[in-house]
Amino acid sequence: MRKNTIVRTAVVVGLLSFGALSASAAEACEKCTEKQVLRQFTEETAELTTVLKTKNFQLRELYGYDGFDVQKANQIETEIKNLKDKIKLSANKLDVFPCTTI
């Protein structure tokens, strides 16, 4: 029981830090991409991003269970890969690329 509590706490902390990193990444992109294009990209991918975060949470939660279901984990990982590919396609279509720091 204590192990599950620790795992869930770690997942929550991980998700919160992921959100903070996403926000900082968006700020960095504003310097390299026009705001209107970035806004359009964000609007186009908002639903995909929400589903992606949900799938990541489901996968992390699945790893915390004692009876690990490999088949379900593989299915979720495939769905995550497909979502990321769709987001990348949208980024490429709008010429939105991550900024590189010097």
PyMOL CGO cylinders between C-alpha atoms (Angstrom):
from pymol import cmd
from pymol.cgo import CYLINDER

trace = [
    CYLINDER, 0.00, 0.00, 0.00, 2.82, 2.40, 0.88, 0.3, 1, 1, 1, 1, 1, 1,
    CYLINDER, 2.82, 2.40, 0.88, 4.53, 1.60, -2.42, 0.3, 1, 1, 1, 1, 1, 1,
    CYLINDER, 4.53, 1.60, -2.42, 1.42, 2.66, -4.37, 0.3, 1, 1, 1, 1, 1, 1,
    CYLINDER, 1.42, 2.66, -4.37, 1.29, 5.95, -2.47, 0.3, 1, 1, 1, 1, 1, 1,
    CYLINDER, 1.29, 5.95, -2.47, 4.92, 6.68, -3.27, 0.3, 1, 1, 1, 1, 1, 1,
    CYLINDER, 4.92, 6.68, -3.27, 4.43, 5.81, -6.94, 0.3, 1, 1, 1, 1, 1, 1,
    CYLINDER, 4.43, 5.81, -6.94, 1.34, 8.00, -7.24, 0.3, 1, 1, 1, 1, 1, 1,
    CYLINDER, 1.34, 8.00, -7.24, 3.12, 10.90, -5.56, 0.3, 1, 1, 1, 1, 1, 1,
    CYLINDER, 3.12, 10.90, -5.56, 6.02, 10.50, -7.98, 0.3, 1, 1, 1, 1, 1, 1,
    CYLINDER, 6.02, 10.50, -7.98, 3.62, 10.47, -10.93, 0.3, 1, 1, 1, 1, 1, 1,
    CYLINDER, 3.62, 10.47, -10.93, 1.90, 13.65, -9.77, 0.3, 1, 1, 1, 1, 1, 1,
    CYLINDER, 1.90, 13.65, -9.77, 5.23, 15.42, -9.25, 0.3, 1, 1, 1, 1, 1, 1,
    CYLINDER, 5.23, 15.42, -9.25, 6.35, 14.23, -12.68, 0.3, 1, 1, 1, 1, 1, 1,
    CYLINDER, 6.35, 14.23, -12.68, 3.21, 15.54, -14.35, 0.3, 1, 1, 1, 1, 1, 1,
    CYLINDER, 3.21, 15.54, -14.35, 3.54, 18.89, -12.62, 0.3, 1, 1, 1, 1, 1, 1,
    CYLINDER, 3.54, 18.89, -12.62, 7.14, 19.24, -13.74, 0.3, 1, 1, 1, 1, 1, 1,
    CYLINDER, 7.14, 19.24, -13.74, 6.15, 18.19, -17.27, 0.3, 1, 1, 1, 1, 1, 1,
    CYLINDER, 6.15, 18.19, -17.27, 3.59, 21.00, -17.30, 0.3, 1, 1, 1, 1, 1, 1,
    CYLINDER, 3.59, 21.00, -17.30, 6.21, 23.50, -16.17, 0.3, 1, 1, 1, 1, 1, 1,
    CYLINDER, 6.21, 23.50, -16.17, 8.64, 22.31, -18.84, 0.3, 1, 1, 1, 1, 1, 1,
    CYLINDER, 8.64, 22.31, -18.84, 5.93, 22.58, -21.50, 0.3, 1, 1, 1, 1, 1, 1,
    CYLINDER, 5.93, 22.58, -21.50, 5.21, 26.15, -20.47, 0.3, 1, 1, 1, 1, 1, 1,
    CYLINDER, 5.21, 26.15, -20.47, 8.88, 27.09, -20.60, 0.3, 1, 1, 1, 1, 1, 1,
    CYLINDER, 8.88, 27.09, -20.60, 9.23, 25.39, -24.00, 0.3, 1, 1, 1, 1, 1, 1,
    CYLINDER, 9.23, 25.39, -24.00, 6.31, 27.41, -25.33, 0.3, 1, 1, 1, 1, 1, 1,
    CYLINDER, 6.31, 27.41, -25.33, 7.97, 30.60, -24.14, 0.3, 1, 1, 1, 1, 1, 1,
    CYLINDER, 7.97, 30.60, -24.14, 11.19, 29.67, -25.89, 0.3, 1, 1, 1, 1, 1, 1,
    CYLINDER, 11.19, 29.67, -25.89, 9.32, 28.92, -29.12, 0.3, 1, 1, 1, 1, 1, 1,
    CYLINDER, 9.32, 28.92, -29.12, 7.74, 32.36, -29.11, 0.3, 1, 1, 1, 1, 1, 1,
    CYLINDER, 7.74, 32.36, -29.11, 11.20, 33.79, -29.71, 0.3, 1, 1, 1, 1, 1, 1,
    CYLINDER, 11.20, 33.79, -29.71, 11.71, 31.63, -32.83, 0.3, 1, 1, 1, 1, 1, 1,
    CYLINDER, 11.71, 31.63, -32.83, 8.17, 31.44, -34.25, 0.3, 1, 1, 1, 1, 1, 1,
    CYLINDER, 8.17, 31.44, -34.25, 5.59, 34.06, -35.04, 0.3, 1, 1, 1, 1, 1, 1,
    CYLINDER, 5.59, 34.06, -35.04, 2.99, 34.32, -32.29, 0.3, 1, 1, 1, 1, 1, 1,
    CYLINDER, 2.99, 34.32, -32.29, 0.07, 33.82, -34.69, 0.3, 1, 1, 1, 1, 1, 1,
    CYLINDER, 0.07, 33.82, -34.69, 1.57, 30.61, -36.11, 0.3, 1, 1, 1, 1, 1, 1,
    CYLINDER, 1.57, 30.61, -36.11, 2.35, 29.35, -32.61, 0.3, 1, 1, 1, 1, 1, 1,
    CYLINDER, 2.35, 29.35, -32.61, -1.21, 30.14, -31.52, 0.3, 1, 1, 1, 1, 1, 1,
    CYLINDER, -1.21, 30.14, -31.52, -2.60, 28.24, -34.54, 0.3, 1, 1, 1, 1, 1, 1,
    CYLINDER, -2.60, 28.24, -34.54, -0.36, 25.26, -33.76, 0.3, 1, 1, 1, 1, 1, 1,
    CYLINDER, -0.36, 25.26, -33.76, -1.47, 25.30, -30.13, 0.3, 1, 1, 1, 1, 1, 1,
    CYLINDER, -1.47, 25.30, -30.13, -5.14, 25.41, -31.15, 0.3, 1, 1, 1, 1, 1, 1,
    CYLINDER, -5.14, 25.41, -31.15, -4.72, 22.60, -33.70, 0.3, 1, 1, 1, 1, 1, 1,
    CYLINDER, -4.72, 22.60, -33.70, -2.92, 20.34, -31.27, 0.3, 1, 1, 1, 1, 1, 1,
    CYLINDER, -2.92, 20.34, -31.27, -4.77, 21.17, -28.03, 0.3, 1, 1, 1, 1, 1, 1,
    CYLINDER, -4.77, 21.17, -28.03, -6.96, 18.07, -28.14, 0.3, 1, 1, 1, 1, 1, 1,
    CYLINDER, -6.96, 18.07, -28.14, -4.05, 15.83, -29.14, 0.3, 1, 1, 1, 1, 1, 1,
    CYLINDER, -4.05, 15.83, -29.14, -1.92, 17.25, -26.33, 0.3, 1, 1, 1, 1, 1, 1,
    CYLINDER, -1.92, 17.25, -26.33, -4.67, 16.61, -23.78, 0.3, 1, 1, 1, 1, 1, 1,
    CYLINDER, -4.67, 16.61, -23.78, -5.06, 13.01, -24.94, 0.3, 1, 1, 1, 1, 1, 1,
    CYLINDER, -5.06, 13.01, -24.94, -1.27, 12.59, -24.94, 0.3, 1, 1, 1, 1, 1, 1,
    CYLINDER, -1.27, 12.59, -24.94, -1.00, 13.77, -21.33, 0.3, 1, 1, 1, 1, 1, 1,
    CYLINDER, -1.00, 13.77, -21.33, -3.81, 11.39, -20.35, 0.3, 1, 1, 1, 1, 1, 1,
    CYLINDER, -3.81, 11.39, -20.35, -2.10, 8.44, -22.06, 0.3, 1, 1, 1, 1, 1, 1,
    CYLINDER, -2.10, 8.44, -22.06, 1.22, 9.30, -20.39, 0.3, 1, 1, 1, 1, 1, 1,
    CYLINDER, 1.22, 9.30, -20.39, -0.54, 9.37, -17.03, 0.3, 1, 1, 1, 1, 1, 1,
    CYLINDER, -0.54, 9.37, -17.03, -2.24, 6.01, -17.75, 0.3, 1, 1, 1, 1, 1, 1,
    CYLINDER, -2.24, 6.01, -17.75, 1.09, 4.46, -18.69, 0.3, 1, 1, 1, 1, 1, 1,
    CYLINDER, 1.09, 4.46, -18.69, 2.84, 5.77, -15.59, 0.3, 1, 1, 1, 1, 1, 1,
    CYLINDER, 2.84, 5.77, -15.59, -0.01, 4.55, -13.43, 0.3, 1, 1, 1, 1, 1, 1,
    CYLINDER, -0.01, 4.55, -13.43, 0.17, 1.13, -15.11, 0.3, 1, 1, 1, 1, 1, 1,
    CYLINDER, 0.17, 1.13, -15.11, 3.87, 0.86, -14.28, 0.3, 1, 1, 1, 1, 1, 1,
    CYLINDER, 3.87, 0.86, -14.28, 2.97, 1.42, -10.61, 0.3, 1, 1, 1, 1, 1, 1,
    CYLINDER, 2.97, 1.42, -10.61, 0.73, -1.64, -10.37, 0.3, 1, 1, 1, 1, 1, 1,
    CYLINDER, 0.73, -1.64, -10.37, 2.05, -4.89, -8.95, 0.3, 1, 1, 1, 1, 1, 1,
    CYLINDER, 2.05, -4.89, -8.95, 0.36, -6.94, -11.71, 0.3, 1, 1, 1, 1, 1, 1,
    CYLINDER, 0.36, -6.94, -11.71, 1.96, -5.21, -14.72, 0.3, 1, 1, 1, 1, 1, 1,
    CYLINDER, 1.96, -5.21, -14.72, 0.01, -5.77, -17.96, 0.3, 1, 1, 1, 1, 1, 1,
    CYLINDER, 0.01, -5.77, -17.96, 2.61, -5.79, -20.76, 0.3, 1, 1, 1, 1, 1, 1,
    CYLINDER, 2.61, -5.79, -20.76, 0.03, -5.97, -23.54, 0.3, 1, 1, 1, 1, 1, 1,
    CYLINDER, 0.03, -5.97, -23.54, -1.87, -2.93, -22.25, 0.3, 1, 1, 1, 1, 1, 1,
    CYLINDER, -1.87, -2.93, -22.25, 1.41, -1.02, -21.78, 0.3, 1, 1, 1, 1, 1, 1,
    CYLINDER, 1.41, -1.02, -21.78, 2.41, -1.77, -25.38, 0.3, 1, 1, 1, 1, 1, 1,
    CYLINDER, 2.41, -1.77, -25.38, -0.99, -0.59, -26.60, 0.3, 1, 1, 1, 1, 1, 1,
    CYLINDER, -0.99, -0.59, -26.60, -0.73, 2.69, -24.68, 0.3, 1, 1, 1, 1, 1, 1,
    CYLINDER, -0.73, 2.69, -24.68, 2.86, 3.23, -25.88, 0.3, 1, 1, 1, 1, 1, 1,
    CYLINDER, 2.86, 3.23, -25.88, 1.71, 2.74, -29.49, 0.3, 1, 1, 1, 1, 1, 1,
    CYLINDER, 1.71, 2.74, -29.49, -1.10, 5.26, -28.97, 0.3, 1, 1, 1, 1, 1, 1,
    CYLINDER, -1.10, 5.26, -28.97, 1.40, 7.74, -27.48, 0.3, 1, 1, 1, 1, 1, 1,
    CYLINDER, 1.40, 7.74, -27.48, 3.71, 7.32, -30.48, 0.3, 1, 1, 1, 1, 1, 1,
    CYLINDER, 3.71, 7.32, -30.48, 0.82, 7.91, -32.89, 0.3, 1, 1, 1, 1, 1, 1,
    CYLINDER, 0.82, 7.91, -32.89, -0.25, 11.06, -31.02, 0.3, 1, 1, 1, 1, 1, 1,
    CYLINDER, -0.25, 11.06, -31.02, 3.31, 12.42, -31.06, 0.3, 1, 1, 1, 1, 1, 1,
    CYLINDER, 3.31, 12.42, -31.06, 3.53, 11.71, -34.80, 0.3, 1, 1, 1, 1, 1, 1,
    CYLINDER, 3.53, 11.71, -34.80, 0.30, 13.66, -35.41, 0.3, 1, 1, 1, 1, 1, 1,
    CYLINDER, 0.30, 13.66, -35.41, 1.62, 16.60, -33.39, 0.3, 1, 1, 1, 1, 1, 1,
    CYLINDER, 1.62, 16.60, -33.39, 4.89, 16.53, -35.35, 0.3, 1, 1, 1, 1, 1, 1,
    CYLINDER, 4.89, 16.53, -35.35, 2.96, 16.53, -38.63, 0.3, 1, 1, 1, 1, 1, 1,
    CYLINDER, 2.96, 16.53, -38.63, 1.07, 19.60, -37.53, 0.3, 1, 1, 1, 1, 1, 1,
    CYLINDER, 1.07, 19.60, -37.53, 4.32, 21.30, -36.45, 0.3, 1, 1, 1, 1, 1, 1,
    CYLINDER, 4.32, 21.30, -36.45, 5.96, 20.51, -39.78, 0.3, 1, 1, 1, 1, 1, 1,
    CYLINDER, 5.96, 20.51, -39.78, 2.93, 21.78, -41.70, 0.3, 1, 1, 1, 1, 1, 1,
    CYLINDER, 2.93, 21.78, -41.70, 3.10, 25.12, -39.90, 0.3, 1, 1, 1, 1, 1, 1,
    CYLINDER, 3.10, 25.12, -39.90, 6.94, 25.26, -39.79, 0.3, 1, 1, 1, 1, 1, 1,
    CYLINDER, 6.94, 25.26, -39.79, 6.99, 25.26, -35.99, 0.3, 1, 1, 1, 1, 1, 1,
    CYLINDER, 6.99, 25.26, -35.99, 10.23, 23.85, -34.68, 0.3, 1, 1, 1, 1, 1, 1,
    CYLINDER, 10.23, 23.85, -34.68, 11.74, 23.73, -31.21, 0.3, 1, 1, 1, 1, 1, 1,
    CYLINDER, 11.74, 23.73, -31.21, 14.19, 26.51, -30.50, 0.3, 1, 1, 1, 1, 1, 1,
    CYLINDER, 14.19, 26.51, -30.50, 17.82, 25.72, -29.98, 0.3, 1, 1, 1, 1, 1, 1,
    CYLINDER, 17.82, 25.72, -29.98, 19.79, 27.63, -27.41, 0.3, 1, 1, 1, 1, 1, 1,
    CYLINDER, 19.79, 27.63, -27.41, 23.26, 28.92, -28.11, 0.3, 1, 1, 1, 1, 1, 1,
]
cmd.load_cgo(trace, "trace")
